[in-house]
Amino acid sequence: MATAQFVMAGLLKHYFAGGNETLPPAVGAGVTAVICFFISAFAWSWGPLGWLVPTEVQPLETRSTGVALSTCVNLTFTFVMGQAFLSMLCGLKWGIFLLFGACVVVMTLFVFFLLPETRGVPLEEVGDLWRAHWFWSRIVGTDRRASAPGFEADAVAKAAAKAAAKAAA
């Protein structure tokens, strides 16, 4: 996806830097192909992740609130980017595609280094991933439930085993 953004920036810079106001038909077809490649790459990668990741990384205790907030933020920023894109395009010209390409690179690095893998982890243990992560453990801290008055680890374990037995039956 970042490659598509950088290629688009290069094409537009090359053909519009000299004062040209139109693209040759072959270059227009190339721009269309790059846009189609970007859309298909987005649909197979980052597109659904904005909906999937918030549901996967939220601990059970904060899942409903976290998913509601992430949905609100997702839709708000989609609206803001839709409203701002043409103004940004007029101001930054071909540089907007460099900006978006850089954003894709930063997002990819963030996910690679800072998001824990949740594959095969039960929902009840997602909070433990954050507490064990090399970076987020400094922010999340320890499990506060264990020190709360009236918290019984055995009762939680028994309830989890009972729910698992029900699900298996």
KOLROGU-147141 format. One record per atom (N, C-alpha, C): residue in one letter; x, y, z. Coordinates in steps of 0.02 Angstrom, whole numbers, plus 50000, padded with zeros to 5 digits. Example, Ala and Ser with C-alpha at 12.3 -4.5 7.8 and 13.67 -1.06 7.14 Angstrom:
BEGIN
A506604971650390;A506154977550390;A506604983550390;S506424988850354;S506844994750357;S506455000250394;
This chain:
BEGIN
M500414994150000;M500005000050000;M500435006350000;A500965006250040;A501405012050041;A501735012949972;T501905007349941;T502205007749874;T501725011149825;A501095009349828;A500605012549784;A500565020049796;Q500595022049859;Q500575029249876;Q501205032849848;F501785029749857;F502395032849833;F502425033049757;V502185027749724;V502155027749650;V501685033249626;M501115033949659;M500635039149640;M500955046049648;A501305047149703;A501635053649713;A502155054849658;G502535049749641;G503045050549588;G502735052049520;L502195048549503;L501865049849439;L501585056949436;L501245058849488;L500945065549488;L501475071049489;K502005070049526;K502545075049528;K502865075649459;H503005069949429;H503345069949364;H502925073549311;Y502275072249309;Y501865074949254;Y501565081749269;F501495083549332;F501195090049347;F501705095249368;A502325093349381;A502835098149404;A503005103149349;G502965101149286;G503135105549231;G502585110349211;G502045110549249;G501495115049232;G500955111849189;N501025105349175;N500505101849137;N499855101649178;E499305102149143;E498655101849177;E498285095449164;T498525091349118;T498205084949104;T498735079449100;L498515073449111;L498955067649105;L498865064449037;P499395061949007;P499315057948945;P498875051848960;P498495049448911;P498045043848923;P498385037648953;A498985036148930;A499335030248957;A499505031249031;V499705037249050;V499865038749120;V499215038649161;G498675041249132;G498025040949167;G497815033849181;A497945029349134;A497795022249144;A498245019349199;G498875021549201;G499325019249253;G499105021649322;V498885028049325;V498635030749389;V498025026749411;T497585025249364;T496985021349381;T497185014449406;A497685011249374;A497915004649396;A498215005049466;V498595010249481;V498895011049548;V498345012049600;I497835015949583;I497275017049629;I496905010449642;C496795006549589;C496465000049597;C496884995349639;F497544995349629;F497984991249670;F497944993349743;F497954999949756;F497905002449824;F497255000249857;I496705001049821;I496044999249849;I496014991749865;S496264987649820;S496244980449833;S496714978649891;A497294981749895;A497744980449951;A497434982750016;F497114988450016;F496784991050075;F496214986350097;A495834983950049;A495274979450065;A495504972850095;W496114970650077;W496374964350103;W496804965250165;S496964971450183;S497414972250241;S497134977250291;W497264983650283;W497084988550333;W496334989850338;G495964988950285;G495244990450286;G494874986950342;P494884980350344;P494514976950398;P494864977350466;L495504978950467;L495864978950531;L495624984450578;G495364989950550;G495084995150592;G494484992850632;W494174987450610;W493594984650645;W493794978450685;L494284974750660;L494474968450692;L494934969450752;V495444973550745;V495934974350799;V495624976750864;P495184981850863;P494894983950927;P494514978450964;T494194973950927;T493834968550960;T494314963150986;E494884962550955;E495364957350975;E495804959451034;V495944965851040;V496434968051090;V496114970551155;Q495454971251155;Q495124973651216;Q495054967951266;P495254969151329;P495104964251381;P494344963751391;L494124958251417;L493414957051427;L493084962551468;E493444965251517;E493164970251562;E492994976751526;T493374978451474;T493284984951441;T493064984251368;R492894978151347;R492754976851277;R492184981051249;S491614981251281;S491044984851253;S491184992251247;T491474995251298;T491645002351295;T492195003651245;G492704999451244;G493265000351198;G493054999851125;V492634994951109;V492404994151040;V491944999951021;A491525002251067;A491095007951052;A491505014151038;L492015015351079;L492445021251068;L492845020651004;S493105014750989;S493495013950928;S493055014750866;T492425012550870;T491965013550814;T491825020950804;C491715024550859;C491585031750855;C492185035450825;V492785033750849;V493385037050823;V493495035250750;N493385028950731;N493465026750662;N493005030650616;L492375031050633;L491895034650590;L492025042150589;T492235044950646;T492385052150648;T492975053850603;F493515049850608;F494095051350566;F493975049750493;T493545044950478;T493355043750408;T493005049950380;F492555052850419;F492205058950399;F492705064750390;V493145065650439;V493625071150436;V494085070450375;M494335064450362;M494775063450304;M494395064450239;G493775062350237;G493375063450176;G493255070850163;Q493155074650215;Q493045081850207;Q493695085550192;A494245083250220;A494875086850213;A495295084950152;F495145079250121;F495575076650069;F495675081650012;L495145084449985;L495225088949928;L495615095249946;S495505097950005;S495895103750027;S496625101950035;M496755096050063;M497445093750071;M497765092550003;L497385089749956;L497645088449889;L497825095049854;C497395100149862;C497555106649831;C498165109849863;G498235109049928;G498805112149963;G499455108249955;L499425101849964;L500035097749963;L500195094949894;K499705095149849;K499765092349782;K499985085049785;W500515083149751;W500735076149750;W501015074049817;G501195078849860;G501475077249926;G500995073749972;I500345074449958;I499855071050001;I499935063449998;F500145061049940;F500245053749933;F500885051549970;L501385055949975;L501965054450017;L501755054150090;L501325058850111;L501075058950180;L500705052550196;F500245050550152;F499865044450163;F500305038250161;G500795038150117;G501265032550114;G501665032050179;A501885037750204;A502255037850268;A501815035450325;C501175037350323;C500705035050375;C500625027450373;V500605024550314;V500545017250307;V501175013950336;V501755016750323;V502375013850349;V502375014250426;V502185020050454;V502165020750527;V501665016050558;M501065015350527;M500555010750553;M500805003650552;T501145001650499;T501404994850494;T501924993550548;L502374998250558;L502874997450611;L502554997150680;F502045001250691;F501695001150755;F501384994250768;V501044991650719;V500714985150728;V501244979650737;F501774979850698;F502274974550701;F502614974450770;F502784980350796;F503174980550858;F502754981350921;L502164984250916;L501804986050977;L501134982550989;L500884978650942;L500264975050955;L500414967750970;P500164965151025;P500284958151040;P499864953550996;E500114947650983;E499734942750943;E499194939750986;T498574939650960;T498014937050999;T497764930350972;R498084927650922;R497864921250894;R497904915750946;G497344912250956;G497324906751002;G497274908751075;V497214915151090;V497164917451159;V496434918351177;P496204915151230;P495504916051250;P495374923251272;L494754925551264;L494584932451281;L494764934251352;E494694929451397;E494834930751467;E495574932251480;E496014930351435;E496734931251445;E497034936851404;V496624940651368;V496894946051326;V497234951351370;G496944952851428;G497254957651473;G497944955551495;D498054948951502;D498714946451520;D499234947851466;L499014947851402;L499474949551347;L499764956551356;W499324961251374;W499554968151383;W500014968751443;R499864965051496;R500284965451556;R500964962151545;A501004957451497;A501634954051484;A502034957151426;H501734961851390;H502064964851331;H502644969251353;W503184969251315;W503794972951333;W503674980451338;F503214983351300;F503094990551302;F502494992351345;W501924988951332;W501304990851364;W501274989051437;S501704984451460;S501694982651531;S501864988551575;R502254993351550;R502404999351589;R501805003851596;I501345003551549;I500755007851549;I500165004451584;V500054998051569;V499484994351596;V499604992551669;G500194990651686;G500344988751755;G500114981751771;T499994980551836;T499794973951858;T499034973251858;D498794967251868;D498084965851870;D497804968551935;R497384973651930;R497114976851990;R496564972652022;R496264968151984;R495734963952013;R496004959552068;A496614957152060;A496904952552109;A496984955752177;S497074962352181;S497164965652245;S496514968952269;A495974968252232;A495344971252252;A495034967152309;P494704970652356;P494384967052411;P493844962352384;G493824956252409;G493314951552389;G493484947652325;F494054948852296;F494254945252235;F494504938352254;E494224933452223;E494434926652236;E494634923352171;A495274922152164;A495534919252102;A495224912352089;D495124908552143;D494834901952134;D494124902352107;A493734907152130;A493054907952106;A493044909552032;V493494913852010;V493544915651939;V493734909551898;A494224905751922;A494454899751887;A493894894551882;K493504893851937;K492954889051936;K492414891251887;A492264897751886;A491754900351839;A491984899351767;A492614900351754;A492874899451686;A492844892151666;A493014887551712;A492984880451697;A492264878251686;K491804880951725;K491104879351717;K490844881651649;A491024887751629;A490824890351564;A491124886151507;A491734884151514;A492064880051462;A491724873251457;A491524870351515;A491194863951514;A490504864451480;K490154870051494;K489504871251461;K489584871851386;A490094875451365;A490214876551294;A490384869951258;A490744865651293;A490944859251264;A490364854351258;A489874855151302;A489304850451302;A488794851851248;
